[in-house]
């Protein structure tokens, strides 16, 4: 069974009935305080169960404390009649329908709705609300209704990750219990041995108590609640990113991304259930390059579950506009409304207008930006630009105020451009600098094809490449590279290091783990950048990027 749609009425700012399509997941976008979180709460509260486990509180959750109305949530489900449980649920609902006095009801096929209203803070579920039943069959009717509702609620597991997420708390709440269960399965064959080994303590204690004349109390040493998994007190998730340590010592953006990577496993551990994830603002604390990777992780999670997320980042929007819902708040009516979109362009335009920001603001871009493949590329370019300006006594357009951003590789840069460049390029100057190697050539050709009908992607306007078929490290003087090769040959990938008979270097490739070491050595050679130490091969790249930036400024400012 799957969730189809949810109707929400009288929940916080949602005063009039709003319908959201959840059949393929959903991304909810809109301004702050417009009702995005309230929409997620509507889904979350539906799965509260008769015990109200998610703590709906009418004093908080009714619109403006209006005691005369009730929060109403109506969820439609689609059932797969080839599955036993689904077939039993549908057959039970058909029997219930046969007990109704109103014979105008349409026959149930493979879909029907469940209505939930909160009386004060108590949830009341009904399948045919407001329709009278045959009083003689009321007991059977209520028994069938309980079976249907309990079966559906038991089948779904709904988890909410709020915007103010504590990664430690969420990991311990969602992931750790399932990990402990897996460990318990592995050590189950040794259960009797463990119990026997710890039983000696309880025997000794009871003997001492008896000898002291205390016979009314007997001690038993057991796992908490008798469950083997409770024998495991704690587990620590460690991350090795050149420095192996606890996940909680890492940056919040990396913590969140690693947490998202665990959610697919959590979903797969519950194969008998359908998992619903409600995630608020997954982009929080993330650099744009990391956000792109987190978005890929969440897309995969959406394939295994029903994923509903809110976001302020248009980089987290799906490519399908039917999977986006815009949320807006009417201050005059004091009410939230939801809107669907026919195209991605309409969605992004509408949302940017509502938020009062440009698309590029989501990525903290300045007026002039240079996108590069790797982290070391940023330092190379900054140092080379400063060196160029001093040697030639010339101020460049791409000088100190230019934003240089690394994307952690050619593939990531290409993916970011595919998703965002069409919109970014209309607002700011964003010049991509690719390595001249095979990967860089392939990426630029793919992007030229991709943007062919979307304004194009040109080497004199949108990007440029390192000349000579080289990576950026190949721009340094041959004597510097040979000196590095002599003293640190292990830094160099032998498959990517090539030179001719005159020892002129044709190609340089540094192993990823040594790129920073090589960079520090090259920048040390540039320690006197005002005279001869400026690496001249960089001039071609710097001048090409600067010319593109100059033309871009004229285009943005509508200058001839």
C-alpha positions as CSV (number, residue, x, y, z in Angstrom):
1,X,0.0,0.0,0.0
2,X,1.1,3.6,-0.7
3,X,0.0,7.0,0.4
4,X,-1.8,8.8,-2.4
5,X,-3.0,12.2,-1.1
6,X,-3.5,14.1,2.1
7,X,-6.1,16.8,2.8
8,X,-5.3,19.1,5.7
9,X,-7.7,21.5,7.4
10,X,-7.6,23.6,10.5
11,X,-4.0,22.9,11.5
12,X,-2.1,25.9,12.7
13,X,-2.0,28.3,9.8
14,X,-3.7,25.9,7.4
15,X,-7.3,27.1,8.0
16,X,-8.9,26.1,4.7
17,X,-8.6,22.7,3.2
18,X,-5.3,22.1,1.3
19,X,-4.5,18.9,-0.7
20,X,-1.0,17.6,-1.2
21,X,-0.1,14.8,-3.6
22,X,2.3,12.3,-1.9
23,X,2.2,9.5,-4.4
24,X,5.8,10.0,-5.5
25,X,7.1,12.1,-2.6
26,X,7.1,15.9,-2.5
27,X,9.4,18.9,-2.1
28,X,7.8,21.9,-0.3
29,X,9.2,25.4,-0.8
30,X,8.2,28.8,0.2
31,X,9.1,31.8,2.4
32,X,9.9,31.5,6.1
33,X,6.8,31.3,8.4
34,X,4.5,30.5,5.4
35,X,3.4,27.0,6.6
36,X,6.0,24.5,5.3
37,X,6.6,22.9,8.7
38,X,2.9,22.9,9.4
39,X,2.3,21.0,6.2
40,X,4.8,18.4,7.3
41,X,3.2,18.3,10.7
42,X,-0.1,17.4,9.0
43,X,1.5,14.2,7.6
44,X,3.3,13.5,10.9
45,X,0.1,13.9,13.0
46,X,-1.9,11.6,10.8
47,X,0.4,8.7,11.8
48,X,0.1,9.7,15.5
49,X,-2.0,6.5,16.2
50,X,-4.8,6.4,18.8
51,X,-2.1,7.0,21.5
52,X,-1.2,10.4,20.0
53,X,2.5,9.4,20.0
54,X,3.5,12.5,18.1
55,X,1.9,14.8,20.7
56,X,-0.7,16.8,18.9
57,X,-1.9,19.6,21.3
58,X,-5.1,21.4,20.4
59,X,-4.0,24.5,22.4
60,X,-1.0,24.9,20.0
61,X,-2.1,23.2,16.9
62,X,-5.6,24.7,16.3
63,X,-5.6,27.9,14.3
64,X,-5.3,30.8,16.7
65,X,-6.8,28.7,19.5
66,X,-10.2,28.4,17.9
67,X,-11.9,25.9,20.3
68,X,-15.0,25.6,18.2
69,X,-13.3,23.9,15.2
70,X,-11.4,20.6,14.8
71,X,-8.2,19.7,13.0
72,X,-9.1,17.3,10.2
73,X,-6.6,15.1,8.2
74,X,-7.9,12.9,5.5
75,X,-5.4,10.5,3.8
76,X,-6.0,8.5,0.7
77,X,-4.3,5.2,0.2
78,X,-3.7,3.0,-2.9
79,X,-3.7,-0.8,-2.3
80,X,-2.0,-3.6,-4.2
81,X,-4.6,-6.4,-4.3
82,X,-1.9,-8.9,-5.2
83,X,-0.6,-8.6,-1.6
84,X,-2.4,-10.5,1.2
85,X,-2.5,-7.7,3.7
86,X,-3.8,-5.1,1.2
87,X,-6.4,-7.5,0.0
88,X,-7.6,-8.2,3.5
89,X,-7.8,-4.4,4.3
90,X,-9.8,-3.7,1.1
91,X,-12.2,-6.6,1.7
92,X,-12.8,-5.4,5.3
93,X,-13.5,-1.9,4.1
94,X,-16.0,-3.3,1.5
95,X,-17.8,-5.2,4.3
96,X,-18.0,-2.0,6.3
97,X,-19.5,-0.2,3.3
98,X,-22.1,-2.9,3.0
99,X,-23.3,-2.0,6.6
100,X,-23.9,1.6,5.7
101,X,-27.5,2.9,5.5
102,X,-26.5,5.3,2.7
103,X,-26.5,3.1,-0.5
104,X,-25.3,6.0,-2.7
105,X,-21.7,5.3,-1.6
106,X,-19.5,4.3,-4.5
107,X,-18.0,0.8,-4.4
108,X,-14.4,0.5,-3.1
109,X,-11.8,-0.7,-5.6
110,X,-8.2,-0.4,-4.6
111,X,-8.2,3.0,-3.0
112,X,-10.1,4.7,-0.1
113,X,-9.5,7.3,2.5
114,X,-9.2,7.5,6.3
115,X,-10.3,10.6,8.1
116,X,-8.7,11.7,11.4
117,X,-10.1,14.5,13.6
118,X,-8.8,15.6,16.9
119,X,-11.3,16.1,19.7
120,X,-9.3,18.3,22.0
121,X,-6.0,16.4,21.7
122,X,-7.5,13.0,21.2
123,X,-7.3,11.5,17.7
124,X,-10.4,9.9,16.3
125,X,-10.0,7.8,13.1
126,X,-13.0,7.0,10.8
127,X,-13.3,5.4,7.4
128,X,-16.8,6.6,6.4
129,X,-17.2,9.7,8.6
130,X,-20.7,11.2,8.8
131,X,-22.5,8.1,7.3
132,X,-24.9,6.2,9.4
133,X,-24.4,2.5,9.9
134,X,-26.8,-0.3,10.5
135,X,-27.1,-0.2,14.3
136,X,-27.6,-4.0,14.5
137,X,-24.1,-4.5,13.0
138,X,-22.4,-1.7,14.9
139,X,-20.1,-4.0,16.9
140,X,-18.9,-5.9,13.8
141,X,-18.5,-2.5,11.9
142,X,-16.3,-1.1,14.7
143,X,-14.3,-4.3,14.8
144,X,-13.6,-4.1,11.1
145,X,-12.8,-0.4,11.2
146,X,-10.3,-1.0,14.0
147,X,-8.7,-3.8,12.0
148,X,-8.4,-1.6,8.9
149,X,-7.0,1.5,10.7
150,X,-4.6,-0.5,12.9
151,X,-3.3,-2.5,10.0
152,X,-2.6,0.7,7.9
153,X,-1.0,2.6,10.7
154,X,1.1,-0.4,11.7
155,X,2.3,-0.7,8.1
156,X,3.6,2.8,7.9
157,X,6.6,4.2,9.9
158,X,6.8,7.9,9.8
159,X,9.9,9.8,10.9
160,X,10.4,13.5,11.1
161,X,13.8,15.3,11.1
162,X,13.2,18.9,12.1
163,X,15.2,21.9,10.8
164,X,16.8,22.4,14.2
165,X,18.1,18.8,13.9
166,X,20.6,17.3,16.4
167,X,22.5,14.7,14.4
168,X,23.5,12.9,17.6
169,X,19.9,12.7,18.8
170,X,18.5,11.6,15.4
171,X,21.2,9.0,14.9
172,X,20.6,7.5,18.4
173,X,16.8,7.6,17.8
174,X,16.6,6.2,14.3
175,X,19.8,4.3,13.5
176,X,21.2,2.9,16.8
177,X,18.2,0.8,17.8
178,X,18.2,-1.0,14.4
179,X,22.0,-1.5,14.6
180,X,21.6,-3.0,18.0
181,X,18.9,-5.4,16.7
182,X,21.3,-6.5,13.9
183,X,24.0,-7.2,16.5
184,X,21.6,-9.0,18.7
185,X,20.7,-11.3,15.8
186,X,24.4,-12.1,15.3
187,X,25.1,-12.9,19.0
188,X,21.8,-14.8,19.6
189,X,23.5,-18.2,19.3
190,X,25.6,-17.2,22.3
191,X,22.7,-16.0,24.4
192,X,22.7,-19.1,26.8
193,X,26.5,-18.8,27.2
194,X,26.2,-15.1,28.1
195,X,23.4,-15.7,30.6
196,X,25.3,-18.5,32.2
197,X,28.5,-16.4,32.5
198,X,26.6,-13.5,34.2
199,X,24.4,-15.8,36.3
200,X,27.3,-16.5,38.7
201,X,27.0,-12.9,40.0
202,X,23.3,-13.3,40.9
203,X,24.0,-16.7,42.5
204,X,26.7,-15.2,44.7
205,X,24.6,-12.2,45.6
206,X,21.6,-14.4,46.6
207,X,23.8,-16.7,48.6
208,X,25.2,-13.7,50.5
209,X,21.6,-12.4,51.1
210,X,20.4,-15.7,52.4
211,X,23.3,-16.1,54.7
212,X,22.5,-12.6,56.1
213,X,18.9,-13.8,56.7
214,X,17.3,-11.9,53.8
215,X,15.2,-14.5,52.1
216,X,12.3,-12.4,50.9
217,X,14.3,-10.8,48.0
218,X,16.0,-12.6,45.1
219,X,18.4,-11.1,42.6
220,X,18.4,-11.9,38.9
221,X,20.9,-10.4,36.5
222,X,19.3,-9.9,33.1
223,X,19.3,-7.7,30.0
224,X,17.1,-4.6,30.4
225,X,13.5,-5.6,29.4
226,X,14.9,-9.1,28.7
227,X,16.0,-8.0,25.2
228,X,19.4,-9.1,24.0
229,X,20.0,-5.8,22.1
230,X,19.8,-3.9,25.3
231,X,23.1,-5.6,26.3
232,X,24.8,-3.2,23.9
233,X,25.2,0.1,25.6
234,X,26.7,2.3,22.9
235,X,28.2,2.5,19.5
236,X,30.2,5.3,18.0
237,X,30.1,6.3,14.3
238,X,33.6,7.4,13.3
239,X,34.5,9.3,10.1
240,X,37.9,9.1,8.5
241,X,38.5,12.3,6.4
242,X,42.3,12.3,6.8
243,X,41.6,12.6,10.5
244,X,39.7,9.6,12.0
245,X,37.4,10.7,14.8
246,X,33.8,10.7,16.0
247,X,31.2,12.0,13.5
248,X,30.2,14.6,16.2
249,X,33.6,16.3,15.9
250,X,33.1,17.0,12.1
251,X,31.3,20.0,10.6
252,X,27.6,20.2,10.8
253,X,27.2,20.0,7.0
254,X,29.2,16.7,6.8
255,X,27.4,15.4,9.9
256,X,24.0,15.9,8.2
257,X,25.1,14.4,4.9
258,X,26.4,11.3,6.7
259,X,23.2,11.1,8.6
260,X,21.2,11.1,5.4
261,X,23.3,8.3,4.0
262,X,22.2,6.1,6.9
263,X,18.5,6.6,6.3
264,X,18.3,4.3,3.3
265,X,19.7,1.5,5.5
266,X,17.2,2.3,8.2
267,X,14.4,2.1,5.5
268,X,15.7,-1.3,4.2
269,X,15.8,-2.8,7.7
270,X,12.0,-2.3,7.8
271,X,11.0,-4.1,4.6
272,X,7.6,-5.2,6.0
273,X,6.7,-1.5,6.5
274,X,6.5,1.5,4.2
275,X,8.7,4.3,5.6
276,X,7.8,8.0,5.3
277,X,10.6,10.5,5.9
278,X,9.8,14.1,6.7
279,X,13.0,16.2,6.4
280,X,13.1,20.0,7.0
281,X,15.7,22.1,5.2
282,X,18.3,19.4,4.5
283,X,20.7,22.0,3.0
284,X,21.3,23.6,6.4
285,X,25.0,24.2,7.1
286,X,26.0,22.8,3.7
287,X,28.5,24.2,1.1
288,X,26.9,24.1,-2.4
289,X,29.2,21.2,-3.5
290,X,28.3,19.2,-0.4
291,X,24.6,20.1,-0.9
292,X,24.7,18.6,-4.4
293,X,25.9,15.3,-3.0
294,X,23.4,15.3,-0.2
295,X,20.7,15.9,-2.8
296,X,21.8,12.8,-4.7
297,X,21.6,10.8,-1.5
298,X,18.1,12.0,-0.8
299,X,17.0,11.2,-4.3
300,X,18.1,7.6,-3.7
301,X,16.3,7.6,-0.4
302,X,13.1,8.7,-2.2
303,X,13.3,5.6,-4.4
304,X,13.1,3.4,-1.3
305,X,10.5,5.4,0.7
306,X,8.0,8.3,0.6
307,X,10.2,11.4,1.1
308,X,8.7,14.7,1.8
309,X,11.2,17.6,2.4
310,X,11.1,21.3,2.8
311,X,13.8,23.5,1.5
312,X,14.9,27.1,0.9
313,X,17.5,25.9,-1.6
314,X,16.5,25.6,-5.2
315,X,19.4,23.3,-5.7
316,X,17.3,20.7,-3.8
317,X,14.3,20.9,-6.2
318,X,13.5,17.8,-8.3
319,X,13.5,18.1,-12.1
320,X,9.8,17.2,-12.2
321,X,7.5,20.2,-11.3
322,X,4.7,17.8,-10.3
323,X,6.8,16.9,-7.3
324,X,7.0,20.5,-6.0
325,X,4.5,22.3,-3.9
326,X,4.7,26.1,-3.2
327,X,3.5,27.2,0.2
328,X,2.4,30.8,0.7
329,X,0.9,32.7,3.6
330,X,-1.9,35.3,3.1
331,X,-1.4,37.8,5.9
332,X,-4.8,39.4,5.4
333,X,-6.6,36.0,5.7
334,X,-4.0,34.7,8.1
335,X,-4.0,31.4,6.2
336,X,-1.6,29.1,4.4
337,X,-2.3,28.0,0.8
338,X,-0.5,25.5,-1.4
339,X,0.2,25.8,-5.1
340,X,1.3,23.3,-7.8
341,X,3.5,24.1,-10.8
342,X,3.4,23.1,-14.5
343,X,7.1,23.9,-15.2
344,X,10.3,24.1,-13.2
345,X,10.8,27.7,-14.5
346,X,7.4,28.8,-13.0
347,X,8.3,27.1,-9.7
348,X,11.7,28.8,-9.4
349,X,10.5,32.2,-10.6
350,X,7.5,32.1,-8.2
351,X,9.6,31.0,-5.3
352,X,12.4,33.5,-5.8
353,X,9.8,36.3,-6.1
354,X,8.1,35.2,-2.9
355,X,11.4,35.0,-1.0
356,X,12.6,38.4,-2.4
357,X,16.0,36.9,-3.5
358,X,17.8,35.9,-6.6
359,X,18.5,32.3,-7.6
360,X,22.2,32.9,-7.1
361,X,21.7,34.0,-3.5
362,X,21.0,30.4,-2.6
363,X,24.7,29.7,-3.3
364,X,26.2,32.8,-1.7
365,X,27.5,33.9,-5.1
366,X,29.1,37.4,-5.6
367,X,28.9,39.4,-8.8
368,X,31.9,37.6,-10.3
369,X,32.5,33.9,-9.6
370,X,35.0,31.4,-10.8
371,X,34.0,27.7,-10.5
372,X,37.0,25.3,-10.3
373,X,37.2,21.5,-9.9
374,X,39.3,21.1,-6.8
375,X,40.2,22.7,-3.5
376,X,43.8,23.2,-4.5
377,X,42.7,25.0,-7.7
378,X,41.3,27.7,-5.5
379,X,44.6,28.5,-3.9
380,X,46.5,28.2,-7.2
381,X,44.2,30.7,-8.9
382,X,44.1,33.2,-6.0
383,X,47.9,33.2,-5.7
384,X,48.4,33.4,-9.4
385,X,46.0,36.3,-9.8
386,X,47.8,38.3,-7.0
387,X,51.1,37.4,-8.6
388,X,50.0,38.5,-12.0
389,X,48.6,41.9,-10.8
390,X,51.9,42.7,-9.0
391,X,54.2,41.6,-11.8
392,X,52.3,43.5,-14.5
393,X,51.1,46.4,-12.3
394,X,47.6,45.8,-13.5
395,X,44.3,45.5,-11.6
396,X,42.2,42.7,-12.9
397,X,38.4,42.5,-12.9
398,X,38.8,39.1,-11.3
399,X,40.8,40.5,-8.5
400,X,40.2,40.4,-4.8
401,X,36.4,40.6,-4.8
402,X,36.0,37.5,-7.0
403,X,34.5,34.5,-5.4
404,X,36.4,31.3,-6.3
405,X,34.5,28.1,-5.5
406,X,35.7,24.5,-5.5
407,X,33.3,21.7,-6.3
408,X,35.4,18.7,-5.4
409,X,35.9,17.3,-8.9
410,X,35.0,17.7,-12.5
411,X,31.9,15.5,-12.2
412,X,30.5,17.5,-9.3
413,X,31.1,20.8,-11.1
414,X,29.4,19.5,-14.2
415,X,26.4,18.3,-12.2
416,X,26.0,21.6,-10.4
417,X,26.1,23.5,-13.8
418,X,23.5,21.2,-15.3
419,X,21.1,21.9,-12.4
420,X,21.7,25.6,-11.9
421,X,23.7,27.4,-14.5
422,X,20.7,28.3,-16.7
423,X,19.4,30.5,-13.8
424,X,22.6,31.6,-12.3
425,X,24.0,33.0,-15.5
426,X,21.2,35.5,-15.8
427,X,22.1,37.1,-12.5
428,X,25.8,36.9,-12.0
429,X,29.0,36.1,-13.8
430,X,30.0,32.5,-13.3
431,X,33.0,31.3,-15.2
432,X,33.9,27.6,-15.0
433,X,37.6,26.7,-15.3
434,X,38.1,23.0,-16.4
435,X,41.3,21.0,-16.5
436,X,42.4,20.4,-20.1
437,X,42.6,16.6,-19.5
438,X,40.2,14.0,-21.0
439,X,37.7,14.4,-18.1
440,X,37.6,18.2,-18.6
441,X,37.1,17.9,-22.3
442,X,34.4,15.3,-22.0
443,X,32.5,17.5,-19.4
444,X,32.6,20.7,-21.5
445,X,31.4,18.8,-24.6
446,X,28.5,17.2,-22.6
447,X,27.6,20.7,-21.2
448,X,27.6,22.3,-24.6
449,X,25.2,19.6,-25.8
450,X,23.0,19.9,-22.7
451,X,22.7,23.7,-22.9
452,X,22.4,23.7,-26.7
453,X,18.7,24.7,-26.6
454,X,19.0,26.6,-23.3
455,X,21.1,29.6,-24.3
456,X,24.3,27.7,-25.1
457,X,27.6,27.0,-23.2
458,X,30.5,28.8,-24.9
459,X,34.3,28.9,-24.2
460,X,34.4,32.7,-24.6
461,X,31.5,33.4,-22.4
462,X,30.8,30.6,-19.9
463,X,34.0,28.6,-19.4
464,X,37.6,28.1,-20.3
465,X,40.1,25.2,-20.0
466,X,43.7,24.7,-18.9
467,X,45.7,24.8,-22.2
468,X,47.9,22.0,-23.6
469,X,45.7,19.1,-22.4
470,X,47.0,19.5,-18.9
471,X,45.6,19.7,-15.3
472,X,46.2,23.0,-13.5
473,X,49.4,21.6,-11.9
474,X,51.0,21.5,-15.4
475,X,51.0,25.3,-15.6
476,X,54.0,25.5,-13.2
477,X,57.5,25.8,-14.7
478,X,59.1,22.5,-15.7
479,X,62.1,23.0,-13.4
480,X,59.7,23.4,-10.4
481,X,57.9,20.2,-11.3
482,X,61.1,18.2,-11.9
483,X,62.4,19.4,-8.5
484,X,59.3,18.1,-6.9
485,X,59.5,14.9,-8.8
486,X,63.1,14.4,-7.7
487,X,62.3,14.8,-4.0
488,X,58.8,13.4,-3.9
489,X,58.3,10.9,-6.7
490,X,55.5,9.2,-4.7
491,X,53.3,12.3,-5.2
492,X,53.1,11.7,-8.9
493,X,50.8,9.2,-10.7
494,X,53.2,7.5,-13.1
495,X,50.3,6.8,-15.5
496,X,49.7,10.6,-15.8
497,X,53.3,11.9,-15.9
498,X,54.7,12.3,-19.4
499,X,57.6,14.2,-21.0
500,X,59.4,14.4,-24.3
501,X,63.1,13.6,-25.3
502,X,64.1,17.1,-24.2
503,X,62.6,16.5,-20.8
504,X,59.8,19.0,-21.6
505,X,56.9,18.0,-19.4
506,X,53.8,17.2,-21.4
507,X,51.5,15.9,-18.7
508,X,51.3,16.0,-14.9
509,X,49.0,14.1,-12.6
510,X,49.3,14.3,-8.8
511,X,47.7,11.6,-6.6
512,X,44.7,13.1,-4.7
513,X,46.2,12.5,-1.3
514,X,49.3,14.5,-2.2
515,X,47.7,17.4,-4.1
516,X,48.0,19.7,-1.0
517,X,51.6,18.8,-0.5
518,X,52.4,19.6,-4.1
519,X,50.4,22.8,-3.8
520,X,52.3,24.0,-0.7
521,X,55.6,23.4,-2.5
522,X,54.5,25.3,-5.6
523,X,53.2,28.2,-3.6
524,X,56.4,28.3,-1.7
525,X,58.3,28.6,-4.9
526,X,56.0,31.6,-5.6
527,X,56.9,33.3,-2.3
528,X,58.4,36.2,-4.3
529,X,55.5,36.7,-6.7
530,X,56.4,40.3,-7.7
531,X,59.3,39.5,-10.0
532,X,60.6,36.4,-11.9
533,X,58.8,33.9,-9.7
534,X,55.5,34.4,-11.3
535,X,54.7,31.3,-13.4
536,X,54.1,32.7,-16.9
537,X,51.9,29.8,-18.2
538,X,49.2,31.0,-15.8
539,X,49.0,34.3,-17.7
540,X,47.1,32.7,-20.5
541,X,44.5,31.3,-18.2
542,X,44.2,34.5,-16.0
543,X,43.8,36.7,-19.1
544,X,41.2,34.4,-20.7
545,X,39.1,34.3,-17.5
546,X,39.5,38.1,-17.0
547,X,38.3,38.8,-20.6
548,X,35.2,36.6,-20.1
549,X,34.5,38.5,-16.8
550,X,34.9,41.9,-18.5
551,X,32.4,40.9,-21.3
552,X,30.1,39.4,-18.6
553,X,30.0,42.7,-16.7
554,X,29.1,44.6,-19.8
555,X,26.3,42.1,-20.5
556,X,25.0,42.3,-17.0
557,X,25.1,46.1,-17.0
558,X,23.7,46.3,-20.5
559,X,26.8,48.2,-21.7
560,X,27.8,48.2,-25.4
